[in-house]
Amino acid sequence: MKIGIIGAGNIGGTLTRRLTKLGHEVFVANSRDPGTLKDLARETGAHAVEAHDAALAAKFVVVTVPEGHVPDVADLFNDVPDDVVVIDTCNYYPDRDGHIAPLEDGTPQSKWVSQQLRHRVVKAFNNIRAQHLMEMGRPKGSRERIALPVAGDDKPAKQTVMKLVDDLGFDPIDAGGLDDSWKQQPGMPVYTADLHADGVRKALAEARH
């Protein structure tokens, strides 16, 4: 499967490494020249490309940039077909991202990302540390397997992302639509908690604004 990744930081770099090992063809971009990603490309076999090309090259596009920079990549999605699945891994940290009024007023972060990109998104991979995403995947049925929440309004797209989560070695948990995606944001019980499936369901149920 062809997968674009916009953002080559901790989560983006980790997903590049994990997904290429699973046999996916990955097109990875950052905010600088593709040449700055030559080491990652050499290590993984991924294609280092311009961000515009990462957005257009694949049926999956992972957006993993600081929340405050989401508007900066919005134009990349002007020509992205509606059937492309966009995965949002972003988290809002005001000290880093500055004041984003809709988020301060309670708009779920992924709902805001969807509005900025003018594209439906699926929220995933935002509540796990990059090192754990790299190291803690386990075979299906393993007692040590942890679970990850996945939220989205497009049910087929969400199911496809849940399959990808499963392939990476984590139990995917349906966390509802984007209106419910706040339950997996920073500060919520499921955030960086490394819980098993029942624990993730319980943490989502116990989340409070």
Summary of the structure (lengths in Angstrom):
residues: 209
radius of gyration: 15.9
end to end distance: 37.3
largest distance: 45.2
contacts: 692
relative contact order: 0.13
helix: 44%
strand: 16%
